[in-house]
């Protein structure tokens, strides 16, 4: 469960964070914001739970909450405030709070409230599709091939899946799937105020496997049209239509890429076992962690495993500070043949070792139900 904590009373904020950590909820410094930054922070991180401290100015805090609700915040809200005025409690609940915690009894009240919110989130965890982001910190790691094939396997399991190409200048997914899209993510973003289910569905290119592709821009001149707001609204529609959404990310960390990363339930960091790739992967892990994205939302995937003179996997894990979750063997003949034919590898050569490894990866992804 991803948490954002906001308030201007430093002592109460510190007390709340202490309870969160004791209850096993990650709350890094990047997810603790003053009221002035709360609405913007919610728009970037889309937390499952907002904890809002009302003191020292409850009126201002409730005004900021109202602004956040007007802006479309959808997560659960727990308010921490004084319990001397019943009218204040009513105002908070009517203003969008799901629970109210007495600031003078945080230790006991907050634990109970967190338990309630965890149960509510668990009960609704299957209501929206899950976003799997695929990110290669270094080029040539084969992340697009993995994204296409993971989406294909998820579509096979669930009858459909979305695949979004956010490699805006170098997107290959249409070619890898032998599709000729007529609309792209740039077209949606140019009509951001009108994005709805009909427009989103009409922008997708359909593959026989059940994968529905939202392609990257067809022209370089369209790349600047892709915005964080457009990506956010696009993913809202995708979550409503598909059980899984796989996103092939660029490694630029531009604002539209960060919007997708913040919405992802799981981020697959794809690398090769060479020095530069391992180094860039570590830099990426550290950067994402500083942004408040916990490592429990990340998995490291080694692709093209078994090449000569690789960095030993034990040394790679030590350098990364994270266990490697999956190894995809190097099989350029099989992979290149499938990619050149525009047929997903898991369809073209399902019995090959590399396909079986990708299937195993997709099976593990098919169960990562939610941010934690």
C-alpha positions as CSV (number, residue, x, y, z in Angstrom):
1,X,0.0,0.0,0.0
2,X,1.5,3.3,-1.1
3,X,1.0,6.1,1.5
4,X,1.3,9.9,1.3
5,X,1.5,11.9,4.5
6,X,0.7,15.6,4.5
7,X,0.5,18.3,7.2
8,X,2.2,21.3,8.7
9,X,2.4,20.2,12.3
10,X,5.9,18.6,12.5
11,X,5.4,16.8,15.8
12,X,2.1,15.2,14.8
13,X,3.4,14.3,11.3
14,X,6.4,12.6,13.0
15,X,4.1,10.7,15.3
16,X,2.0,9.5,12.4
17,X,5.0,8.4,10.4
18,X,6.3,6.4,13.4
19,X,3.1,4.5,13.6
20,X,3.1,3.8,9.9
21,X,6.6,2.4,10.0
22,X,5.8,0.2,13.0
23,X,2.7,-1.1,11.1
24,X,4.9,-2.1,8.1
25,X,3.9,0.8,5.8
26,X,6.7,2.4,3.9
27,X,6.6,6.2,4.1
28,X,9.8,7.7,2.7
29,X,10.7,11.3,3.1
30,X,9.6,12.1,-0.5
31,X,6.0,11.0,0.5
32,X,5.8,13.4,3.4
33,X,4.7,16.8,2.2
34,X,3.5,20.2,3.6
35,X,0.0,21.2,2.8
36,X,1.2,23.6,0.1
37,X,2.6,20.7,-1.9
38,X,-0.1,18.1,-1.2
39,X,-2.3,18.4,-4.3
40,X,0.7,18.3,-6.6
41,X,2.2,15.4,-4.8
42,X,-1.1,13.4,-5.1
43,X,-1.1,14.1,-8.8
44,X,2.3,12.6,-9.2
45,X,2.2,9.6,-6.9
46,X,-1.4,8.5,-6.8
47,X,-1.2,6.9,-3.4
48,X,-3.6,4.3,-2.1
49,X,-3.9,6.2,1.2
50,X,-3.6,9.8,2.1
51,X,-3.0,10.7,5.7
52,X,-3.8,14.4,6.3
53,X,-2.9,16.2,9.6
54,X,-5.3,19.1,10.2
55,X,-3.5,21.0,12.9
56,X,-2.4,23.7,13.3
57,X,-5.0,25.1,10.8
58,X,-7.9,22.7,10.3
59,X,-9.8,25.1,8.0
60,X,-6.9,25.4,5.6
61,X,-6.2,21.6,5.7
62,X,-9.8,20.8,4.8
63,X,-9.7,23.4,2.0
64,X,-6.7,21.7,0.5
65,X,-8.5,18.3,0.8
66,X,-11.4,19.8,-1.1
67,X,-9.1,21.0,-3.8
68,X,-7.5,17.5,-4.0
69,X,-10.9,15.9,-4.3
70,X,-11.9,18.3,-7.0
71,X,-8.7,17.4,-8.9
72,X,-9.7,13.8,-9.0
73,X,-7.9,12.2,-6.1
74,X,-9.3,8.6,-5.7
75,X,-7.3,7.1,-2.8
76,X,-8.6,6.5,0.7
77,X,-8.2,9.4,3.1
78,X,-7.6,9.3,6.9
79,X,-7.7,12.6,8.7
80,X,-5.8,13.2,11.9
81,X,-7.1,16.1,13.9
82,X,-8.4,17.5,17.3
83,X,-11.4,15.6,18.7
84,X,-12.8,18.5,20.8
85,X,-15.3,19.7,18.1
86,X,-17.8,17.1,16.7
87,X,-18.6,19.6,13.9
88,X,-15.0,19.4,12.7
89,X,-15.2,15.6,12.5
90,X,-18.4,15.9,10.5
91,X,-16.9,18.5,8.1
92,X,-13.9,16.2,7.5
93,X,-16.0,13.2,6.7
94,X,-18.3,15.2,4.5
95,X,-15.3,16.7,2.8
96,X,-14.0,13.3,1.6
97,X,-12.3,11.7,4.6
98,X,-12.9,8.0,5.1
99,X,-11.8,8.0,8.7
100,X,-11.0,10.4,11.5
101,X,-8.2,9.9,14.1
102,X,-7.9,11.8,17.3
103,X,-4.5,13.5,17.3
104,X,-4.3,13.0,21.1
105,X,-4.6,9.2,20.8
106,X,-2.6,8.5,17.6
107,X,-1.0,5.3,18.9
108,X,-4.3,3.5,19.4
109,X,-6.7,5.3,17.0
110,X,-4.4,5.2,13.9
111,X,-3.7,1.5,14.2
112,X,-7.4,0.7,14.1
113,X,-8.0,3.1,11.2
114,X,-5.1,1.7,9.2
115,X,-6.6,-1.8,9.7
116,X,-10.0,-0.6,8.3
117,X,-8.4,1.0,5.3
118,X,-6.3,-2.0,4.5
119,X,-9.4,-4.2,4.5
120,X,-11.2,-1.7,2.3
121,X,-8.4,-1.6,-0.2
122,X,-8.1,-5.3,-0.2
123,X,-11.8,-5.7,-0.9
124,X,-11.5,-3.4,-4.0
125,X,-8.1,-4.5,-5.2
126,X,-9.6,-6.4,-8.2
127,X,-11.7,-3.5,-9.4
128,X,-9.1,-1.9,-11.7
129,X,-6.5,-3.2,-14.1
130,X,-2.9,-3.5,-13.0
131,X,0.0,-1.5,-14.6
132,X,3.3,-3.3,-15.3
133,X,6.1,-0.9,-16.3
134,X,9.1,-2.3,-18.2
135,X,12.2,-0.1,-17.9
136,X,15.7,-0.7,-19.3
137,X,18.2,1.8,-17.9
138,X,20.5,0.9,-20.9
139,X,19.8,0.4,-24.5
140,X,20.0,-3.0,-26.2
141,X,18.6,-4.9,-23.2
142,X,15.6,-6.2,-25.1
143,X,12.9,-4.6,-22.9
144,X,10.5,-4.0,-25.8
145,X,10.7,-7.7,-26.7
146,X,9.9,-8.6,-23.1
147,X,7.1,-6.1,-22.9
148,X,5.4,-7.4,-26.1
149,X,5.7,-11.0,-25.0
150,X,4.6,-10.4,-21.4
151,X,1.5,-8.6,-22.7
152,X,0.9,-11.5,-25.1
153,X,1.0,-14.1,-22.3
154,X,-1.3,-11.9,-20.1
155,X,-3.8,-11.6,-22.9
156,X,-3.7,-15.4,-23.4
157,X,-4.5,-15.8,-19.7
158,X,-7.1,-13.0,-19.4
159,X,-8.5,-12.9,-22.9
160,X,-7.1,-9.3,-23.4
161,X,-4.4,-7.0,-22.2
162,X,-3.2,-3.5,-23.1
163,X,0.3,-2.6,-24.3
164,X,1.4,1.0,-24.3
165,X,4.5,2.2,-26.1
166,X,6.0,5.2,-24.3
167,X,9.3,5.0,-26.1
168,X,8.2,8.1,-27.9
169,X,11.1,8.5,-30.3
170,X,12.2,4.9,-30.8
171,X,9.1,2.8,-30.2
172,X,9.2,-0.7,-31.8
173,X,6.1,-2.4,-30.4
174,X,4.0,-1.9,-33.6
175,X,6.7,-3.6,-35.7
176,X,7.3,-6.4,-33.1
177,X,3.5,-7.1,-33.3
178,X,3.2,-6.5,-37.1
179,X,0.6,-3.9,-36.5
180,X,-0.1,-0.7,-38.4
181,X,-1.7,1.7,-36.0
182,X,-3.6,4.7,-37.3
183,X,-3.7,6.5,-34.0
184,X,-1.1,7.0,-31.2
185,X,-0.7,8.2,-27.7
186,X,0.2,11.6,-29.1
187,X,-3.3,11.8,-30.7
188,X,-4.9,11.1,-27.4
189,X,-2.9,13.7,-25.6
190,X,-3.8,16.3,-28.2
191,X,-7.4,15.8,-27.2
192,X,-6.8,15.4,-23.5
193,X,-10.1,17.1,-22.4
194,X,-12.1,14.6,-24.5
195,X,-10.4,11.4,-23.5
196,X,-13.0,8.8,-22.6
197,X,-13.6,5.1,-23.2
198,X,-14.8,5.5,-26.8
199,X,-11.8,7.7,-27.8
200,X,-9.3,5.4,-26.0
201,X,-10.7,2.2,-27.5
202,X,-10.7,3.8,-31.0
203,X,-7.0,4.6,-30.6
204,X,-5.9,1.0,-30.1
205,X,-4.5,-1.4,-32.6
206,X,-5.8,-4.9,-32.1
207,X,-3.6,-8.0,-32.3
208,X,-5.0,-11.5,-32.8
209,X,-3.5,-12.6,-29.5
210,X,-5.8,-10.3,-27.6
211,X,-3.2,-7.6,-27.1
212,X,-4.5,-4.0,-27.7
213,X,-1.6,-1.7,-28.6
214,X,-1.5,2.1,-28.0
215,X,1.4,3.0,-30.2
216,X,4.1,5.6,-29.8
217,X,4.0,8.7,-32.1
218,X,4.4,8.0,-35.8
219,X,6.4,11.2,-36.4
220,X,9.1,12.9,-34.3
221,X,7.1,16.2,-34.5
222,X,4.3,14.6,-32.5
223,X,6.5,13.6,-29.5
224,X,6.1,17.0,-27.7
225,X,2.3,16.5,-27.7
226,X,2.6,13.7,-25.2
227,X,2.0,15.1,-21.7
228,X,1.8,13.7,-18.1
229,X,-1.9,14.7,-18.0
230,X,-2.6,12.8,-21.2
231,X,-0.7,9.7,-20.0
232,X,-2.6,9.8,-16.7
233,X,-6.0,10.0,-18.3
234,X,-5.1,7.4,-20.8
235,X,-4.1,5.0,-18.0
236,X,-7.3,5.7,-16.1
237,X,-9.2,4.4,-19.2
238,X,-6.9,1.5,-19.7
239,X,-7.4,0.4,-16.1
240,X,-11.1,0.4,-16.5
241,X,-11.0,-1.7,-19.7
242,X,-8.1,-4.2,-19.2
243,X,-7.0,-6.5,-16.4
244,X,-3.4,-5.8,-17.2
245,X,-1.6,-2.9,-18.9
246,X,2.0,-3.3,-19.9
247,X,4.0,-0.1,-20.6
248,X,7.3,-0.1,-22.5
249,X,9.2,2.9,-21.0
250,X,12.0,5.1,-22.2
251,X,14.8,5.7,-19.7
252,X,14.7,9.5,-20.0
253,X,12.7,10.0,-16.8
254,X,10.8,12.9,-18.5
255,X,7.6,13.9,-16.9
256,X,5.3,11.7,-19.0
257,X,7.5,8.7,-18.2
258,X,7.4,9.5,-14.5
259,X,3.6,9.7,-14.6
260,X,3.5,6.1,-15.9
261,X,6.1,5.0,-13.3
262,X,4.2,6.5,-10.5
263,X,1.0,4.7,-11.6
264,X,2.7,1.3,-12.0
265,X,1.9,-1.5,-9.6
266,X,5.1,-3.3,-10.6
267,X,8.3,-2.0,-12.3
268,X,10.5,-4.5,-14.1
269,X,14.1,-3.2,-14.4
270,X,15.6,-5.0,-17.4
271,X,19.4,-5.2,-17.8
272,X,22.2,-7.2,-19.3
273,X,25.1,-8.5,-17.1
274,X,27.7,-6.0,-18.3
275,X,29.3,-3.2,-16.2
276,X,27.5,-0.3,-17.8
277,X,24.1,-1.9,-17.7
278,X,24.5,-2.9,-14.0
279,X,25.8,0.6,-13.1
280,X,22.8,2.3,-14.9
281,X,20.4,-0.1,-13.2
282,X,21.7,0.8,-9.8
283,X,21.4,4.5,-10.5
284,X,17.9,4.0,-11.7
285,X,17.0,2.0,-8.5
286,X,18.4,4.7,-6.3
287,X,16.7,7.5,-8.2
288,X,13.3,5.8,-8.0
289,X,13.7,5.1,-4.3
290,X,14.5,8.8,-3.7
291,X,11.2,9.6,-5.4
292,X,9.4,7.4,-2.8
293,X,9.0,4.3,-5.0
294,X,9.7,1.4,-2.7
295,X,11.9,-1.5,-3.9
296,X,9.0,-3.8,-3.2
297,X,7.4,-2.4,-6.3
298,X,10.5,-3.3,-8.4
299,X,11.9,-6.5,-9.8
300,X,15.2,-6.9,-11.6
301,X,15.2,-9.0,-14.8
302,X,18.4,-10.1,-16.5
303,X,17.8,-10.4,-20.2
304,X,20.2,-12.0,-22.8
305,X,21.7,-14.1,-20.0
306,X,24.7,-16.3,-20.8
307,X,26.7,-14.0,-23.0
308,X,30.5,-14.3,-22.8
309,X,32.4,-12.4,-20.1
310,X,29.3,-11.4,-18.2
311,X,29.5,-9.8,-14.7
312,X,28.9,-12.7,-12.3
313,X,25.3,-12.6,-11.0
314,X,26.4,-12.6,-7.4
315,X,28.5,-9.4,-8.0
316,X,25.7,-7.9,-10.0
317,X,23.3,-8.5,-7.1
318,X,25.8,-7.0,-4.6
319,X,26.2,-3.9,-6.8
320,X,22.4,-3.5,-7.3
321,X,21.5,-4.1,-3.7
322,X,18.6,-6.2,-4.9
323,X,18.1,-9.8,-5.8
324,X,17.7,-10.7,-9.4
325,X,14.2,-12.1,-9.9
326,X,14.4,-13.6,-13.4
327,X,17.0,-14.6,-16.0
328,X,16.0,-14.7,-19.7
329,X,18.6,-16.7,-21.7
330,X,20.4,-15.2,-24.7
331,X,19.0,-16.8,-27.9
332,X,19.5,-14.2,-30.7
333,X,18.6,-16.6,-33.5
334,X,15.1,-17.4,-32.1
335,X,14.4,-13.9,-30.8
336,X,15.6,-12.1,-34.0
337,X,13.5,-14.4,-36.2
338,X,10.4,-13.8,-34.2
339,X,11.0,-10.0,-34.1
340,X,11.8,-9.8,-37.8
341,X,8.6,-11.7,-38.6
342,X,6.5,-9.5,-36.4
343,X,5.3,-12.5,-34.3
344,X,5.6,-12.5,-30.5
345,X,8.3,-14.9,-29.5
346,X,6.0,-16.9,-27.2
347,X,3.7,-17.6,-30.2
348,X,6.5,-18.1,-32.8
349,X,8.6,-20.5,-30.7
350,X,6.7,-21.5,-27.6
351,X,8.9,-24.5,-26.9
352,X,12.2,-22.7,-26.9
353,X,14.1,-22.1,-23.7
354,X,13.9,-18.3,-24.1
355,X,10.1,-18.5,-24.6
356,X,9.6,-20.7,-21.5
357,X,11.6,-18.2,-19.5
358,X,9.5,-15.3,-20.7
359,X,6.4,-17.3,-19.9
360,X,7.6,-17.9,-16.4
361,X,8.3,-14.2,-16.0
362,X,4.8,-13.4,-17.2
363,X,3.3,-15.9,-14.8
364,X,5.0,-14.2,-11.9
365,X,3.7,-10.8,-13.0
366,X,0.2,-12.3,-13.3
367,X,-0.4,-12.1,-9.5
368,X,1.3,-8.9,-8.5
369,X,-2.0,-7.3,-7.5
370,X,-1.3,-3.8,-6.2
371,X,1.1,-1.3,-4.9
372,X,2.7,-2.1,-1.6
